[in-house]
Amino acid sequence: MTPPTGAAGTLESSHASEVESPDATGELTRLSARDSARVLTQLLLPTAAKGPIIRRPAPMKLSERHGWDRRALALMAELRERYGDGPVMVTTAARPIALLLTPDGMSRALDRTPDPFTPDTLEKRWALGQFQPHGSLISRGGERRARRRVNEKALEMTRPMHSAAPEVTRRAAEEASATVRRALRHGVLGWDEFNETWWRAVRRIVLGEAAADDTELTRRLDVLRSAANLSLLRTRQRARRDEFLLRVHRYAFAAEPGTIAHELHEPGIGRPEADPVGQIPHWMFAYEPAGMVTYRALALLAGHPRQAAEAVREVREAGDPVTPHPLPYLRACVRESVRLWHTTPLLLRETTEPTRWPGGTMPAGTLVVAYTPWFQRGGFAAPYENSFAPEQWISGEAEENPALVPFSDGPGRCPGENLVLLTASSWLAGMMAHTDWKVISRPAPRAGEPIPALLDHFTLYFSPRPRPTAD
């Protein structure tokens, strides 16, 4: 995406000599006690309750039913109206928290990652450390650089089609076809059935055929991720973590060509402090929300006949779904699914030193929060705020909007973005090649209606219908 330019788009550290505004050396605007309490109770706590590391079914259902996400968006709009461009400091007893109110503010934090805005926040260290103690997101300095390089190289960050694309596509298409067959037999598709075959594909794609049926590996990861949700209240589950990591190491060292883990066999992939195999838990963890995104993308297409027809046309022109193809339209649909229901609703950074902003100085050690639905579903996303518009990703319009960051942005941008898009689009191609889908649960995304603020994947159900061959 295009970063902001000019003085207003340039963030300076506390050591900078130039001041951006007359008030840049004072304190940033602080929310009133009432507004701080509302941010905590209507935005931060409800978002955390749904599960930042692994989603919790009950809070997801409550959020959808009672409109938690709609209320959070309304609160952000009110704060922007009352306090201006921000950022604003939230009054808490725990630690300094800054809430970003504009895309410019978010771009500053993302563009200046990892210094002075590190992704290695206290909250992430406690959470992700439960199952990936050497992950790049919770590392700093030379270790972070080494681990980030491993991720970028193994995931082939800059390549739309990974070198393992033939195997990635084949495995995704095979498991998608199995999902379709099962749905046709039972007449319905729910999240549990989808998630089962999705995880089988993930294990095959990342670790190889030997891991295909190792559901115990996924269960162990889920246990650790559940502990990560409550990481600030629970001690490390070191024994369980070590057992899980040992299992991952065994698969990684035996991984065959065409798997992502096999990329780590390349000589010189990383120095010892990079812990290349130690990056795999994050790949597996990140693939689960990618499944949510894919499942919701299917719901969007099911409720929008025009876009579904375009997707089916693309799949037909591509031919055999087992063969890798760019599938730009389906990739755009996946991006829209992330935009509409971002799987990382809170983008977090922590200041490593005081930083100057228009209006004041942000202290070192501040937790910087970007509430992504506000940027992706609010007025900054106009005119597509609450509509399904994959075309904006085809035209490049979305890429020019700094508010839209489905895979984050800047030096901390998700290195697995293209791999996720390859997997998800290949999966959707397999599911839509010969089958039409209808959402039979509520709410259901529909053409001509505002897209729901939240779509709970746990309670999302489809009915399949074979498409006539003459169609």
Secondary structure, 3 states (H helix, E strand, C coil): CCCCCCHHHCCEECCCCCCCCCCCCCECCECCHHHHHHHHHHHHHHHHHCCCCCCCHHHHHHHHHHCHHHHHHHHHHHHHHHHCCCCEEECCCCCCEEECCCHHHHHHHHHCCCCCEECCCHHHHHHHCCCCCCCHHHCCHHHHHHHHHHHHHHCCCCCCCCCCHHHHHHHHHHHHHHHHHHHHHHCCECHHHHHHHHHHHHHHHHHCHHHCCCHHHHHHHHHHHHHHHCCCCCCCCHHHHHHHHHHHHHHHHHCCCCCCHHHHHCCCCCCHHHCHHHHHHHHHHHHHHHHHHHHHHHHHHHCCHHHHHHHHHHHHHHCCCCCCCCCHHHHHHHHHHHHHCCCCCEEEEEECCCEEECCEEECCCCEEEEEHHHHHHCHHHCCCCCCCCCHHHHHCCHHHCCCCCCCCCHHHCCCCHHHHHHHHHHHHHHHHCCEEEEECCCCCCCCCCCCCCCCCHHHCCEEEEECCCCC
